[in-house]
Amino acid sequence: MKLAIKAPTTTTMSTQAREAIVDQLRACKTKEQVLAFDARFNLEANVGPLYQVICGFLHDRTISPALAAKWLKTLLDDRETQLHALSNH
């Protein structure tokens, strides 16, 4: 029997860690800055992909729906662009 090891969730993250992530995202003023943070976060963090963390913040009401939508739209638009580019090759 395999034991599943789960990554920490937003509810198990410390308040300081959650606030630091939100502060860093809020500091991103351009799409490029959000995407750079996403890439760095996904490499360095052990809590899952950034989009899941943002969804967790939204679920926990840590951030406003408008703010979550802004960040998630940026991430999703980038993913769509990447998929479109791959399908054209």
KAZI-V544502 format. One record per residue. SS is DSSP state (2 for helix, 1 for strand, 0 for the rest). OMEGA is omega in whole degrees, 0 to 359 (* if undefined). Layout:
# KAZI-V544502
SS|OMEGA  SS|OMEGA
This chain:
# KAZI-V544502
0|179  0|174  0|178  0|177  0|182  0|174  0|177  0|177  0|180  0|180  0|178  0|177  0|177  0|178  2|179  2|180  2|179  2|180  2|179  2|179  2|180  2|179  2|180  2|177  2|179  2|179  2|179  0|183  0|181  0|176  2|181  2|179  2|178  2|181  2|177  2|177  2|178  2|181  2|180  2|181  2|183  2|177  2|190  2|187  0|179  0|182  0|181  0|181  0|183  2|182  2|178  2|178  2|178  2|177  2|177  2|177  2|179  2|179  2|182  0|182  0|176  0|179  0|180  0|176  2|180  2|179  2|178  2|180  2|180  2|182  2|181  2|178  2|178  2|181  2|181  2|177  2|178  2|179  2|178  2|178  2|179  2|179  2|179  2|179  2|179  2|182  2|178  0|180  0|*
